[in-house]
Amino acid sequence: MTNKNNNPLHRSFLKWAGGKKKVIPHISSILPAKGKRRLVEPFVGGGSVFLNLEFEEYLLVDMNHDLIALFNIIKHQSEAFIAAAQQYFTGQHNQPEQYYALRSQFNASTDAFERAVLFVYLNRHGYNGLCRYNQKGGYNVPFGRYKHPYFPADEIRFFAQKAQRATFIQGDFATAFTQLQTDDVVYCDPPYSPINPTSNFTAYAGNAFTDEDQVRLVACALTAQQQGIATVISNHFVPFTKALYKDASKQSKFAVQRNISQKGKGRVKVQEVLALYK
């Protein structure tokens, strides 16, 4: 793995709440990657970690069906995808009426390519990079009211290039742990434990990530540790995670700015932790 500090970091083509681009240096400093051939991410999200850490191969898993379908389409049809998606990044489509019409079209569609194109449109035009579904599985992020949403053609091309070394799988995070090999290293970015009960934004894929899921993730990391495979887990540093990660081999704590709110007063620094099981 290489990630030199003097090289610019690559950003994901998706806006993604909790994206890891800004904390890549923290992750790379604790991730025991020497001699490891493959990076495994059970929660790939927007993909910032895999885009910025260099391995021979990647196994990338996420619960979100639309996200994994999108990544696989870009891996195999990047130029056709760019041509189809770019047409939606015009002033005509940057209106609330058109946004909600296209959101309804996305929710009604069963065509994987059409859903992928509209997913990127909704992601770049919707509110603050959220990815959220209602209990019926309908995408329900409101219009974001951005003046000129950016079409990330260069970022999509870079993603497609790097995706040639990646395998994308939809499923529960435990799926990744069932496929580990001896020369793997695992980085986990689960939905974070809430700082307080009113700040719980963990239901991005239409299903809440519970405390029991957090405990289950640590159990997977401990099993991998017994197999000689190291795992790093990111989370908020709160009383729950302080107790949860007490058996970690090493912890790294740092402050980051969270930008869930568009208003400045909602952008505050919070403590995060990286727990290493090695």
Backbone bond lengths (Angstrom), bond angles and torsions (degrees), N, CA, C in turn:
res aa  C-N    CA-C-N  psi(-1)  N-CA   C-N-CA  omega(-1)  CA-C   N-CA-C  phi
1 M - - - 1.462 - - 1.515 109.60 -
2 T 1.324 116.61 136.56 1.455 120.45 174.34 1.516 108.92 -132.09
3 N 1.328 115.53 144.49 1.457 120.72 175.46 1.514 107.46 -160.81
4 K 1.321 116.16 80.12 1.457 121.01 -174.56 1.522 110.20 -73.87
5 N 1.314 114.98 138.07 1.460 120.30 -174.85 1.521 112.89 -64.87
6 N 1.364 117.39 -25.49 1.454 118.62 -177.66 1.523 112.62 -84.64
7 N 1.323 117.69 -0.45 1.461 121.55 176.24 1.526 109.75 -93.89
8 P 1.340 117.21 137.57 1.475 118.85 178.27 1.521 110.85 -65.13
9 L 1.321 115.96 144.34 1.454 120.51 177.98 1.529 110.12 -80.40
10 H 1.306 114.88 145.31 1.458 120.69 178.35 1.526 109.43 -88.22
11 R 1.310 116.11 137.37 1.455 119.27 178.88 1.522 109.95 -101.50
12 S 1.294 114.98 150.72 1.457 120.83 176.79 1.525 110.30 -67.29
13 F 1.324 117.35 152.08 1.467 120.02 174.24 1.521 111.19 -75.02
14 L 1.334 117.72 -9.98 1.455 122.21 177.74 1.526 110.88 -101.81
15 K 1.324 116.03 143.89 1.458 119.93 165.15 1.522 105.72 -79.63
16 W 1.347 116.88 131.46 1.457 117.44 -172.77 1.523 109.68 -143.69
17 A 1.344 115.95 119.39 1.460 120.35 177.34 1.525 109.54 -59.79
18 G 1.334 116.99 128.39 1.454 120.67 -179.19 1.517 113.56 80.40
19 G 1.333 117.81 15.65 1.455 121.03 178.66 1.516 112.03 -57.15
20 K 1.325 116.22 150.11 1.462 121.21 -168.61 1.529 114.88 -102.55
21 K 1.322 118.69 8.02 1.464 119.38 -175.97 1.528 112.20 -54.74
22 K 1.324 117.38 -43.38 1.468 120.35 -174.61 1.524 113.39 -71.61
23 V 1.332 117.49 -18.19 1.474 119.26 -177.37 1.523 111.86 -111.09
24 I 1.335 117.11 14.65 1.464 120.61 176.79 1.532 111.66 -53.80
25 P 1.343 120.02 -43.53 1.467 118.53 179.20 1.527 113.15 -59.18
26 H 1.327 118.17 -37.52 1.468 121.07 177.33 1.534 110.20 -65.14
27 I 1.329 115.80 -43.25 1.462 119.66 -178.73 1.523 111.03 -65.39
28 S 1.321 116.42 -46.59 1.464 119.56 -177.36 1.516 112.00 -66.23
29 S 1.340 117.20 -25.89 1.465 119.39 -179.23 1.529 113.01 -76.32
30 I 1.331 118.08 -23.18 1.465 120.33 -178.44 1.523 112.51 -106.64
31 L 1.339 117.52 -18.51 1.454 120.84 -177.19 1.537 110.00 -73.79
32 P 1.323 118.60 117.85 1.471 121.63 -177.49 1.523 111.25 -79.05
33 A 1.335 116.05 81.57 1.456 121.13 -169.42 1.525 114.07 -98.64
34 K 1.309 119.17 -8.22 1.465 120.98 -177.05 1.528 110.20 -59.31
35 G 1.336 115.64 126.52 1.458 120.81 179.07 1.514 114.81 77.15
36 K 1.327 117.51 4.53 1.466 121.02 -179.43 1.527 110.18 -95.76
37 R 1.316 115.86 136.12 1.463 120.92 -175.00 1.523 112.90 -93.10
38 R 1.357 117.16 -31.41 1.461 120.04 -172.37 1.516 111.51 -130.36
39 L 1.333 115.20 136.10 1.467 122.29 171.91 1.516 108.25 -96.32
40 V 1.331 116.44 129.15 1.460 122.64 176.82 1.520 108.34 -111.52
41 E 1.333 116.26 126.84 1.473 121.52 176.34 1.525 109.00 -122.28
42 P 1.321 118.44 109.09 1.470 121.00 177.75 1.535 113.57 -73.55
43 F 1.349 117.19 -12.54 1.469 122.52 178.57 1.533 106.95 -135.33
44 V 1.311 118.40 78.60 1.462 119.33 -171.54 1.518 112.56 -69.51
45 G 1.344 118.89 -31.77 1.458 120.73 178.73 1.518 111.46 55.07
46 G 1.328 116.99 -134.95 1.459 121.58 -178.99 1.508 114.91 -72.36
47 G 1.326 117.59 -12.57 1.458 121.15 174.18 1.517 116.63 91.16
48 S 1.328 118.65 9.76 1.464 119.93 -175.78 1.520 113.95 -61.09
49 V 1.330 117.38 -33.56 1.469 119.23 -177.38 1.520 110.31 -70.82
50 F 1.307 117.56 -50.03 1.469 119.73 -179.95 1.524 111.68 -63.06
51 L 1.329 117.66 -31.78 1.457 120.87 179.56 1.522 112.42 -69.06
52 N 1.320 117.49 -23.96 1.460 120.75 -172.63 1.527 115.07 -113.32
53 L 1.320 117.92 -2.97 1.458 121.13 175.97 1.523 108.82 -115.71
54 E 1.319 116.22 134.39 1.457 120.75 -171.73 1.527 111.88 -99.01
55 F 1.337 114.71 116.37 1.454 123.09 175.61 1.526 108.35 -134.57
56 E 1.315 115.62 165.35 1.462 119.38 177.08 1.523 111.15 -68.97
57 E 1.339 116.37 -37.99 1.460 121.01 -177.92 1.526 109.81 -142.45
58 Y 1.352 114.52 165.51 1.461 121.54 179.43 1.527 108.93 -140.31
59 L 1.324 116.02 137.32 1.460 122.50 169.17 1.517 106.37 -115.10
60 L 1.339 116.84 114.59 1.459 122.00 -169.64 1.519 109.71 -123.93
61 V 1.330 115.75 121.02 1.462 122.87 -172.41 1.526 108.96 -122.85
62 D 1.324 116.53 146.98 1.461 120.94 172.93 1.521 108.45 -158.07
63 M 1.318 116.26 150.13 1.465 121.76 178.29 1.522 112.48 -71.05
64 N 1.335 117.08 -24.83 1.459 121.29 -171.78 1.536 110.65 -76.01
65 H 1.334 116.09 111.17 1.472 121.64 -179.88 1.525 111.39 -57.80
66 D 1.333 116.96 -45.86 1.463 120.55 -177.09 1.527 111.50 -63.61
67 L 1.307 116.77 -39.69 1.459 120.73 -178.91 1.527 111.22 -63.65
68 I 1.324 117.54 -48.64 1.461 120.98 -178.02 1.528 110.88 -68.11
69 A 1.331 118.29 -38.80 1.463 120.70 175.60 1.527 110.69 -61.38
70 L 1.320 116.79 -43.00 1.467 122.03 176.94 1.518 111.10 -58.62
71 F 1.323 117.24 -48.58 1.462 120.88 -177.72 1.533 110.97 -62.12
72 N 1.313 116.89 -40.60 1.464 119.56 179.62 1.528 111.79 -68.49
73 I 1.316 117.62 -35.98 1.468 120.59 177.20 1.522 110.44 -66.27
74 I 1.316 117.53 -43.95 1.467 120.06 178.82 1.528 110.70 -65.78
75 K 1.314 117.66 -36.21 1.463 121.27 177.78 1.526 110.77 -58.22
76 H 1.323 117.36 -39.48 1.460 121.03 -172.01 1.532 114.34 -104.92
77 Q 1.350 117.58 -19.73 1.473 119.97 -174.42 1.525 110.96 -139.25
78 S 1.317 117.66 48.38 1.465 120.51 -170.12 1.532 112.96 -61.95
79 E 1.335 118.69 -45.18 1.460 119.93 -175.91 1.521 111.68 -70.88
80 A 1.316 117.15 -39.75 1.472 119.83 176.04 1.523 110.13 -63.49
81 F 1.330 116.23 -38.27 1.463 120.36 178.72 1.523 110.74 -64.72
82 I 1.331 116.94 -46.91 1.472 120.60 -179.77 1.517 110.61 -58.70
83 A 1.335 116.96 -45.17 1.459 120.37 -179.69 1.530 111.76 -61.31
84 A 1.326 116.47 -38.83 1.466 120.12 -178.72 1.521 112.20 -74.07
85 A 1.338 116.90 -38.61 1.465 120.60 -174.70 1.523 112.78 -78.52
86 Q 1.333 116.73 -32.67 1.458 119.92 -173.20 1.525 112.76 -63.04
87 Q 1.341 116.69 -28.04 1.461 120.02 -177.56 1.526 113.15 -64.78
88 Y 1.332 116.91 -18.26 1.462 120.25 -179.63 1.528 113.46 -87.59
89 F 1.331 116.56 -4.66 1.463 120.07 -177.36 1.523 109.63 -100.12
90 T 1.323 114.90 66.22 1.457 123.18 178.21 1.518 108.60 -132.15
91 G 1.324 115.74 164.87 1.454 119.89 178.50 1.511 112.59 -58.90
92 Q 1.330 116.48 -34.52 1.466 121.46 179.62 1.526 111.85 -58.86
93 H 1.341 115.93 -36.43 1.462 120.30 -177.36 1.531 112.82 -91.28
94 N 1.328 116.87 -5.80 1.460 120.21 179.60 1.524 110.55 -96.42
95 Q 1.322 115.03 52.73 1.457 123.34 178.68 1.519 107.63 -130.44
96 P 1.333 118.36 144.70 1.464 119.59 -176.60 1.527 113.19 -58.76
97 E 1.342 117.80 -39.75 1.469 119.71 -178.88 1.535 110.64 -62.36
98 Q 1.347 116.22 -42.45 1.454 119.99 -179.65 1.520 111.05 -70.84
99 Y 1.328 116.15 -37.33 1.472 119.96 178.04 1.528 110.47 -59.57
100 Y 1.330 116.30 -48.24 1.468 119.06 -177.04 1.537 111.56 -69.82
101 A 1.337 117.00 -30.73 1.459 119.68 175.73 1.531 110.38 -66.84
102 L 1.331 116.67 -42.70 1.466 120.62 179.33 1.527 111.09 -72.12
103 R 1.312 117.34 -30.52 1.466 119.43 174.60 1.524 110.07 -64.97
104 S 1.329 117.08 -41.61 1.467 120.48 176.76 1.517 111.02 -64.84
105 Q 1.333 116.12 -38.54 1.468 120.46 177.58 1.533 110.44 -62.95
106 F 1.324 116.27 -42.37 1.467 120.84 177.15 1.523 110.79 -60.04
107 N 1.320 116.57 -47.02 1.463 120.37 -176.80 1.532 112.34 -66.19
108 A 1.333 116.87 -27.65 1.463 120.23 -179.27 1.532 112.38 -87.80
109 S 1.324 117.06 -16.36 1.460 120.65 -172.13 1.534 111.92 -77.72
110 T 1.333 115.03 143.77 1.470 121.60 172.27 1.524 110.83 -116.34
111 D 1.336 117.15 5.24 1.463 122.23 179.25 1.529 109.37 -88.47
112 A 1.324 117.41 120.16 1.462 121.88 -173.18 1.528 112.00 -61.71
113 F 1.335 117.91 -41.53 1.465 120.86 -178.65 1.523 110.68 -67.09
114 E 1.328 116.94 -45.31 1.463 120.58 178.15 1.525 110.83 -61.08
115 R 1.318 117.31 -44.03 1.468 120.30 178.99 1.526 110.73 -62.11
116 A 1.327 117.89 -39.30 1.460 120.96 -179.97 1.528 111.13 -63.71
117 V 1.319 116.35 -45.51 1.468 121.00 178.60 1.526 110.64 -60.58
118 L 1.324 116.35 -47.70 1.467 120.06 -178.77 1.526 111.93 -69.89
119 F 1.329 117.19 -29.45 1.463 120.10 177.35 1.524 110.24 -60.62
120 V 1.323 117.15 -44.06 1.465 119.96 178.52 1.525 110.83 -67.51
121 Y 1.313 117.37 -40.59 1.469 119.58 175.34 1.522 110.73 -57.57
122 L 1.330 117.08 -50.25 1.466 121.27 -178.61 1.520 111.02 -63.75
123 N 1.314 116.56 -38.57 1.457 120.86 -179.85 1.525 111.80 -62.46
124 R 1.318 117.27 -41.77 1.467 120.76 -175.87 1.530 112.50 -84.58
125 H 1.323 117.75 -19.54 1.465 121.02 -179.58 1.532 112.79 -104.68
126 G 1.329 117.63 -14.68 1.457 121.24 -177.30 1.521 112.54 -82.47
127 Y 1.299 114.78 176.43 1.460 121.99 -172.12 1.528 112.64 -70.53
128 N 1.324 116.10 111.89 1.467 123.98 162.53 1.532 115.83 58.32
129 G 1.315 116.98 29.13 1.458 118.70 175.61 1.513 115.10 73.53
130 L 1.329 116.80 16.17 1.462 118.98 178.53 1.526 110.52 -76.31
131 C 1.318 116.13 150.53 1.459 122.61 171.46 1.529 105.91 -128.94
132 R 1.316 115.95 107.90 1.461 119.39 -169.77 1.521 110.05 -143.33
133 Y 1.332 114.86 141.44 1.452 121.77 179.24 1.520 109.19 -126.74
134 N 1.345 115.10 151.41 1.462 118.32 175.31 1.532 110.08 -83.80
135 Q 1.322 116.26 -179.31 1.461 120.31 -175.06 1.527 112.83 -65.57
136 K 1.324 117.29 -19.29 1.465 120.85 177.86 1.531 111.83 -91.53
137 G 1.330 115.95 1.97 1.463 119.82 178.99 1.506 114.44 89.78
138 G 1.329 117.59 8.38 1.457 121.09 179.72 1.515 111.85 -85.45
139 Y 1.314 115.87 133.58 1.469 121.42 176.60 1.524 107.89 -66.58
140 N 1.334 118.19 126.79 1.471 118.66 -172.24 1.523 114.25 -133.28
141 V 1.332 117.79 25.18 1.470 120.69 177.00 1.528 109.20 -71.91
142 P 1.335 118.62 131.51 1.465 120.08 -179.00 1.525 113.18 -75.10
143 F 1.319 115.48 167.77 1.467 123.02 179.39 1.528 109.93 -60.96
144 G 1.332 116.17 140.26 1.461 120.72 -173.54 1.504 116.51 -91.68
145 R 1.326 118.70 -18.41 1.465 123.16 178.70 1.531 112.75 59.60
146 Y 1.326 117.09 50.27 1.457 122.31 174.11 1.530 108.95 -93.39
147 K 1.337 117.60 143.74 1.463 120.50 -176.78 1.525 111.95 -66.86
148 H 1.329 116.46 -48.38 1.459 120.38 -176.16 1.521 109.54 -140.16
149 P 1.333 118.71 81.76 1.466 120.05 178.54 1.530 111.39 -55.79
150 Y 1.312 114.43 135.08 1.465 121.91 -174.84 1.519 110.83 -85.19
151 F 1.330 116.21 133.09 1.461 119.49 174.57 1.531 108.87 -94.87
152 P 1.330 118.24 116.48 1.464 121.61 -169.55 1.529 113.75 -88.65
153 A 1.315 118.09 60.29 1.466 121.00 -177.03 1.524 111.68 -60.91
154 D 1.336 117.41 -46.11 1.468 120.10 -178.90 1.526 111.10 -63.59
155 E 1.334 115.95 -39.96 1.462 120.24 179.81 1.531 111.27 -66.53
156 I 1.326 116.83 -36.97 1.466 120.27 177.48 1.522 110.00 -64.99
157 R 1.326 116.98 -42.23 1.472 120.13 179.73 1.521 111.37 -64.61
158 F 1.316 117.35 -41.17 1.469 119.06 177.86 1.525 110.73 -64.84
159 F 1.330 116.03 -42.30 1.462 120.32 177.24 1.527 110.39 -58.68
160 A 1.323 116.77 -46.21 1.463 120.74 -178.73 1.521 111.64 -61.21
161 Q 1.327 115.90 -38.90 1.461 120.64 179.01 1.528 110.88 -63.32
162 K 1.325 116.54 -47.01 1.455 119.74 -178.24 1.523 111.91 -73.77
163 A 1.330 116.33 -28.23 1.466 120.87 -179.83 1.522 112.96 -64.99
164 Q 1.324 117.91 -15.55 1.459 119.96 177.93 1.529 111.34 -63.28
165 R 1.330 116.54 -21.25 1.471 121.01 177.87 1.524 111.80 -99.78
166 A 1.323 117.51 8.44 1.464 121.09 -173.13 1.519 111.63 -116.33
167 T 1.326 114.83 148.95 1.458 122.74 169.88 1.526 107.41 -114.15
168 F 1.320 117.09 124.82 1.463 122.59 -178.68 1.525 109.15 -106.84
169 I 1.328 116.02 128.08 1.466 121.60 -177.83 1.524 109.26 -131.50
170 Q 1.324 116.45 133.52 1.459 120.78 173.78 1.522 109.01 -88.28
171 G 1.326 115.98 132.14 1.451 118.83 176.59 1.514 112.51 162.58
172 D 1.296 115.04 175.50 1.461 122.96 175.23 1.529 109.86 -62.74
173 F 1.329 115.59 151.22 1.464 118.91 -177.53 1.517 113.45 -56.48
174 A 1.340 116.99 -29.37 1.462 119.82 -179.45 1.521 111.75 -62.33
175 T 1.346 116.82 -23.77 1.459 121.04 176.69 1.520 110.96 -56.71
176 A 1.318 116.75 -40.93 1.464 120.74 -179.42 1.522 111.00 -64.21
177 F 1.324 116.18 -41.00 1.461 119.80 -176.71 1.531 112.13 -69.92
178 T 1.319 117.66 -21.54 1.470 119.73 177.92 1.522 111.37 -77.91
179 Q 1.328 118.16 -9.85 1.463 121.36 -175.32 1.526 112.79 -115.85
180 L 1.321 117.04 19.00 1.461 120.14 -176.76 1.517 111.96 -71.43
181 Q 1.343 114.66 147.77 1.453 123.76 175.38 1.526 109.01 -121.62
182 T 1.308 116.39 163.10 1.464 120.12 -172.32 1.521 113.49 -63.66
183 D 1.342 118.12 -25.70 1.467 119.95 -179.17 1.531 111.90 -101.90
184 D 1.339 116.12 28.87 1.468 122.18 175.37 1.523 110.93 -95.85
185 V 1.327 115.16 158.24 1.453 122.91 164.29 1.523 106.03 -134.79
186 V 1.336 117.05 144.00 1.468 121.67 -170.30 1.530 109.84 -116.11
187 Y 1.336 115.57 131.27 1.464 120.39 171.58 1.523 108.85 -120.29
188 C 1.329 116.86 125.53 1.472 123.18 -176.99 1.521 111.09 -114.45
189 D 1.322 115.55 126.22 1.459 122.05 175.64 1.528 108.57 -122.50
190 P 1.341 117.52 71.28 1.470 120.07 -176.99 1.515 111.26 -70.86
191 P 1.338 117.87 163.08 1.466 119.15 167.54 1.526 108.48 -52.19
192 Y 1.316 116.88 130.36 1.465 120.82 -170.65 1.526 112.58 -73.97
193 S 1.313 114.79 148.63 1.462 120.26 170.25 1.522 108.04 -63.43
194 P 1.334 118.15 136.38 1.462 119.41 -175.72 1.521 112.39 -67.06
195 I 1.330 114.71 145.01 1.466 120.17 174.89 1.519 109.77 -67.11
196 N 1.343 115.31 -36.34 1.457 121.11 173.42 1.522 106.82 -149.58
197 P 1.332 119.08 164.20 1.473 120.93 -174.09 1.517 114.81 -58.51
198 T 1.345 118.51 -23.51 1.465 120.19 -178.07 1.515 112.45 -88.36
199 S 1.336 118.38 -2.20 1.465 120.42 -177.52 1.514 111.96 -111.82
200 N 1.329 116.78 27.35 1.459 120.08 -175.08 1.531 110.39 -86.57
201 F 1.355 116.49 103.57 1.457 122.46 179.05 1.525 110.05 -112.26
202 T 1.344 117.37 43.35 1.460 119.07 -170.93 1.526 113.58 -95.19
203 A 1.326 118.79 3.79 1.469 119.63 -175.59 1.524 112.20 -101.45
204 Y 1.344 117.54 40.18 1.458 121.08 -176.04 1.519 112.59 -59.66
205 A 1.313 118.86 -36.54 1.465 120.89 -175.03 1.527 111.96 -98.02
206 G 1.321 116.84 16.85 1.449 120.15 177.11 1.520 112.87 89.84
207 N 1.313 117.88 2.51 1.468 120.54 177.45 1.525 108.00 -140.31
208 A 1.325 116.62 132.62 1.457 120.63 -178.08 1.522 110.42 -69.73
209 F 1.322 115.39 145.21 1.469 121.59 174.27 1.523 105.89 -100.31
210 T 1.328 116.63 110.73 1.458 122.49 -168.76 1.521 112.53 -91.53
211 D 1.322 115.41 172.24 1.467 120.17 173.25 1.529 110.69 -59.57
212 E 1.327 115.50 -36.00 1.469 119.20 178.21 1.529 111.27 -63.85
213 D 1.329 116.45 -35.33 1.463 119.81 175.91 1.530 111.03 -66.74
214 Q 1.337 116.23 -39.05 1.470 119.62 176.88 1.529 110.26 -60.79
215 V 1.324 116.78 -41.84 1.471 121.35 178.78 1.531 109.90 -65.78
216 R 1.323 116.12 -40.13 1.466 120.74 179.61 1.531 110.82 -64.06
217 L 1.327 116.68 -36.71 1.463 120.54 177.95 1.521 111.29 -64.00
218 V 1.326 117.27 -43.55 1.468 120.46 177.69 1.528 110.32 -62.81
219 A 1.332 117.48 -38.80 1.462 120.17 177.22 1.528 111.16 -60.54
220 C 1.340 117.01 -39.11 1.472 120.41 176.35 1.525 110.59 -64.78
221 A 1.339 116.43 -41.05 1.458 119.83 179.60 1.522 111.43 -64.42
222 L 1.326 117.10 -38.91 1.471 120.81 178.77 1.526 111.19 -67.24
223 T 1.331 116.79 -38.16 1.465 119.92 176.43 1.525 110.67 -64.58
224 A 1.339 116.70 -42.87 1.465 120.30 177.34 1.529 110.94 -62.95
225 Q 1.324 115.84 -38.69 1.468 120.62 177.88 1.527 110.50 -58.78
226 Q 1.306 116.96 -41.34 1.467 121.24 178.84 1.530 111.58 -64.99
227 Q 1.322 116.16 -24.49 1.460 121.45 178.10 1.531 112.18 -89.25
228 G 1.332 116.37 2.22 1.456 120.86 -179.94 1.516 114.08 83.02
229 I 1.337 117.59 18.11 1.463 122.17 -178.57 1.529 108.74 -112.33
230 A 1.324 116.70 124.00 1.464 121.89 -175.80 1.522 111.29 -82.96
231 T 1.335 114.92 144.14 1.463 122.31 178.42 1.522 109.40 -131.45
232 V 1.330 116.82 136.07 1.463 123.12 172.73 1.524 107.87 -115.49
233 I 1.337 116.50 133.74 1.467 122.37 179.12 1.523 109.53 -121.02
234 S 1.331 116.93 131.02 1.463 123.15 173.84 1.524 110.12 -94.96
235 N 1.330 115.96 148.40 1.462 119.57 173.34 1.523 109.40 -171.40
236 H 1.340 115.60 170.22 1.458 119.94 167.01 1.530 108.57 -65.58
237 F 1.323 116.39 146.85 1.461 120.20 174.03 1.522 107.78 -95.36
238 V 1.324 114.73 96.10 1.465 123.57 -178.34 1.521 107.29 -130.11
239 P 1.330 119.11 169.01 1.472 119.56 -177.92 1.521 113.89 -52.38
240 F 1.336 117.63 -38.20 1.459 119.86 -179.22 1.528 111.29 -63.18
241 T 1.336 116.65 -48.05 1.464 118.76 -177.82 1.531 111.62 -74.97
242 K 1.313 117.39 -27.79 1.465 119.61 175.25 1.528 110.14 -58.70
243 A 1.337 116.13 -43.24 1.466 120.35 177.80 1.525 110.88 -73.98
244 L 1.328 116.31 -38.13 1.461 120.68 -175.71 1.527 112.15 -63.42
245 Y 1.334 116.62 -38.49 1.462 120.71 -174.99 1.523 113.35 -98.24
246 K 1.317 117.32 19.76 1.465 120.29 -175.22 1.525 112.68 -62.13
247 D 1.339 117.94 -24.98 1.458 120.81 -178.72 1.524 112.96 -96.18
248 A 1.317 118.16 9.04 1.462 121.13 178.68 1.523 110.38 -65.41
249 S 1.320 116.27 149.40 1.469 121.10 179.02 1.519 111.37 -67.43
250 K 1.350 115.68 -33.10 1.464 120.96 -177.51 1.514 108.32 -157.65
251 Q 1.338 116.35 148.49 1.453 121.10 174.95 1.525 109.17 -130.06
252 S 1.324 115.19 143.31 1.460 121.63 175.31 1.520 107.75 -125.85
253 K 1.332 117.27 124.63 1.467 121.57 -177.06 1.522 109.54 -116.57
254 F 1.333 115.23 144.70 1.459 120.47 -179.78 1.521 108.89 -160.41
255 A 1.314 116.52 163.26 1.468 122.23 -179.70 1.519 109.25 -99.20
256 V 1.331 116.53 137.66 1.463 122.22 175.94 1.523 108.75 -133.64
257 Q 1.332 114.96 158.18 1.461 120.15 177.53 1.510 109.55 -94.53
258 R 1.306 116.49 129.28 1.458 122.05 177.86 1.531 109.09 -103.66
259 N 1.334 116.55 133.10 1.454 122.05 -172.64 1.523 113.19 -119.67
260 I 1.337 117.83 41.83 1.463 119.67 178.91 1.527 111.07 -63.83
261 S 1.345 116.37 -36.88 1.458 119.67 -179.67 1.519 110.46 -90.45
262 Q 1.358 117.46 142.23 1.457 120.74 175.55 1.528 110.64 -75.60
263 K 1.302 117.68 -18.39 1.460 121.03 179.62 1.513 110.17 -85.00
264 G 1.326 116.05 141.56 1.449 120.37 -175.83 1.509 114.21 -55.30
265 K 1.330 117.54 -36.48 1.456 119.87 -177.44 1.520 112.11 -68.47
266 G 1.346 116.96 -15.19 1.452 120.94 177.56 1.518 113.02 -89.67
267 R 1.333 117.75 0.75 1.451 122.78 -177.47 1.522 108.38 -106.40
268 V 1.285 114.90 93.87 1.456 120.29 -174.10 1.519 109.94 -122.13
269 K 1.329 115.40 157.36 1.454 120.36 177.36 1.523 109.89 -84.10
270 V 1.325 114.92 135.76 1.461 120.88 179.15 1.521 108.17 -129.47
271 Q 1.322 115.47 160.56 1.456 120.76 179.63 1.527 110.30 -87.20
272 E 1.312 115.17 132.82 1.451 121.14 174.52 1.531 108.81 -118.15
273 V 1.325 114.54 160.93 1.459 120.29 178.21 1.526 108.66 -135.28
274 L 1.324 115.37 144.00 1.453 122.95 169.19 1.518 106.28 -113.88
275 A 1.318 115.97 118.07 1.477 120.92 -179.20 1.516 108.75 -105.44
276 L 1.337 115.86 124.22 1.456 122.04 -178.99 1.534 110.10 -104.27
277 Y 1.319 114.65 128.30 1.470 121.84 172.70 1.517 106.91 -113.39
278 K 1.323 114.95 111.38 1.460 119.45 -173.28 1.533 109.84 -139.82
